[in-house]
Amino acid sequence: MREQTILVADDQMFIRRIISDYLENANYHVMEAKNGREALELFCTNQQTIDLVILDIMMPELDGLEVCERIRDISSVPVIMLTASDDDNNEIKGLRLGVDEYMKKPFDNKELVQIVNRLLGNSNTQNQNVINL
């Protein structure tokens, strides 16, 4: 069985790195994108191997909602949307686009890993450390 791959897109390197570290510790392979355009390019190039996408809603070039909409045109891969915004309209739009989970920053990284495990049908719970963003 191949290692499951997760695409993490966030314009803040620190957040991307922490999420990646948690996911790698939970035995996932992680690809990182620093903006929406890079995320979409990575997804399109690696569509057959990406099992889940984590998108920050506010990114340069293409925001997370635009990336999600374009991904949904070609795939039903699970999508988790992250946001620091309190704008409920973005959450509603994201859910209409087919976002599977919506998490507001700061969030518990342990919870994020559990959501990833659930969406991918895994029972991997080895990472019990918590770092709040």
Secondary structure, DSSP 8 states (H G I E B T S, - for coil): ----EEEEE-S-HHHHHHHHHHHHHTT-EEEEESSHHHHHHHHHHSTTTEEEEEEESS-SSS-HHHHHHHHHHH----EEEEES---HHHHHHHHHHT-SEEEESS-BHHHHHHHHHHHTT----------B-
